[in-house]
C-alpha cells in the first residue's frame, strides 16, 4: 500500500510541476501578445500620420511609393519604419 501511495505522490508532483510550466508559458505568451498589440497600435498610429504617397531620395533620385505598398508586407523594413518614431515625413511625404 505504501508503494502505491509513493507512486501516486510522484505522479501528483509531476502533474503539479507540469501545471506550473504551463502557467509560466501562458504568462509569457500573454506578455508577448500584449507587446505585439502595442506595436500594432503604434504602427497604425504612425501609418495614419504618414501621407498616402511617400517620397524617398535614393542617391539623388526621387522615388514615390504609396503608403499601402509599404505596409503590404508585415514584418518588412518599411512596415517597421512607419512604426518607428524616427520616421517623420514632411508635408510633401519626403
C-alpha positions as CSV (number, residue, x, y, z in Angstrom):
1,X,0.0,0.0,0.0
2,X,2.8,2.4,0.9
3,X,4.4,1.8,-2.6
4,X,1.3,2.8,-4.5
5,X,1.0,5.9,-2.2
6,X,4.5,6.9,-3.1
7,X,3.9,6.3,-6.8
8,X,0.7,8.4,-6.6
9,X,2.6,11.2,-4.9
10,X,5.2,11.1,-7.7
11,X,2.5,11.4,-10.3
12,X,0.9,14.3,-8.4
13,X,4.2,16.1,-8.1
14,X,4.8,15.6,-11.8
15,X,1.4,17.0,-12.7
16,X,1.9,20.0,-10.4
17,X,5.3,20.7,-12.0
18,X,3.9,20.4,-15.5
19,X,1.0,22.7,-14.5
20,X,3.5,25.3,-13.2
21,X,5.4,25.2,-16.5
22,X,2.1,25.6,-18.5
23,X,1.2,28.6,-16.3
24,X,4.6,30.2,-16.9
25,X,4.4,29.7,-20.6
26,X,0.9,31.1,-20.7
27,X,2.0,34.2,-18.8
28,X,5.0,34.6,-21.2
29,X,2.6,34.3,-24.2
30,X,0.2,36.8,-22.8
31,X,3.0,39.3,-22.2
32,X,4.3,38.8,-25.8
33,X,0.8,39.2,-27.1
34,X,0.4,42.5,-25.2
35,X,3.7,43.8,-26.7
36,X,2.6,42.8,-30.2
37,X,-0.7,44.6,-29.7
38,X,1.1,47.7,-28.5
39,X,3.4,47.5,-31.5
40,X,0.5,47.1,-33.9
41,X,-1.3,50.2,-32.4
42,X,1.9,52.2,-32.8
43,X,2.3,51.0,-36.4
44,X,-1.3,52.0,-37.1
45,X,-0.9,55.4,-35.4
46,X,2.4,56.2,-37.3
47,X,1.0,54.9,-40.6
48,X,-2.1,57.1,-40.2
49,X,0.2,60.1,-39.8
50,X,2.1,59.4,-43.0
51,X,0.8,60.8,-46.3
52,X,-0.7,58.4,-48.8
53,X,2.3,58.9,-51.1
54,X,5.8,58.8,-49.6
55,X,8.9,60.0,-51.4
56,X,12.4,58.5,-51.0
57,X,15.6,60.2,-52.1
58,X,18.0,57.4,-53.1
59,X,21.3,58.6,-54.3
60,X,19.8,61.8,-55.6
61,X,17.0,60.1,-57.4
62,X,13.4,60.5,-56.0
63,X,11.1,57.6,-55.8
64,X,7.4,57.9,-54.8
65,X,5.5,54.9,-53.4
66,X,2.1,54.5,-51.8
67,X,1.8,54.0,-48.1
68,X,-0.3,50.9,-48.8
69,X,2.6,49.3,-50.7
70,X,5.0,49.9,-47.8
71,X,2.5,48.4,-45.3
72,X,1.7,45.4,-47.5
73,X,4.3,43.1,-46.1
74,X,4.0,42.8,-42.3
75,X,7.4,42.5,-40.7
76,X,9.3,44.2,-43.6
77,X,11.8,47.0,-43.1
78,X,9.4,49.7,-44.4
79,X,6.5,48.3,-42.3
80,X,8.5,48.8,-39.1
81,X,10.0,52.1,-40.3
82,X,6.5,53.5,-40.4
83,X,6.0,52.4,-36.8
84,X,9.2,53.9,-35.6
85,X,9.4,57.4,-34.0
86,X,12.4,58.0,-36.4
87,X,10.1,58.2,-39.5
88,X,8.8,61.8,-39.7
89,X,8.0,62.7,-43.3
90,X,7.3,66.3,-44.1
91,X,4.1,67.6,-45.6
92,X,5.2,66.5,-49.0
93,X,5.7,63.0,-47.8
94,X,9.5,63.2,-48.0
